[in-house]
Amino acid sequence: MYILLVEDDPELAESTSRALRSQGWKVDVSARGEPVPRSVKQDAYDLVILDVGLPGIDGFETLRRLREQGSRTPVLMLTARDAVEDRVRGLEGGAEDYVVKPFALAELLARVRVLERRARRRDGDTLQMGALRVDLDGRRAAIDGQPLDLSAREWEVLAFMLARAGKIVSKDDLMRSIAGWDELMSENAIEVYVSRLRGRIEPAGLRIRTIRGLGYLMEERPPAG
Ligand code: CA
């Protein structure tokens, strides 16, 4: 993996980049957000680790410009402790994940590994898990090549969950991602979509577990017996 770390604190940039390199990853460091959209385009990074608090344009603006120019490079945000709004803003802005500062390097490395695995599963603009394949551009899904007949909403829930497979997704995350600006979506509606999807993805060897009080977790079903 080729990683761009955007962090203005020299000590943190140094310790973080050293830890990333110890995993065999190649790392560039930038102390500012401005040059990021340009450099990402040129260098084809596999991942950008982006601090929110930066001199000049901040992490959110950097992310916005990246997505505006069409970059789909995964972004992991480094957000301040307890700034729930920051995390939501980052995820809504198209970040894949976030790590809260101050973080243990082991946690950051674990998150990066998850993103690495996810990137490997991604083949062009499709997501694949088990026998399920979701085409993000065509907004279609299939199991073993057999198209799934899904409503637009069901497809959105499925794509959102598949992109975060192996991680807990809260109902709130789902509501935020699925509902438009001008509409409300109830928890009940989310529950209905999830329960319908459960039946649909079962033949692909997948399941959606309810994690009480937290949300849902999409994963491969363990083999029977
Ligand atoms: Ca900072």
Boltz pocket constraint, residues with backbone or C-beta under 6 A from the ligand:
constraints:
  - pocket:
      binder: B
      contacts: [[A, 7], [A, 8], [A, 9], [A, 51], [A, 52], [A, 53], [A, 54]]
      max_distance: 6.0
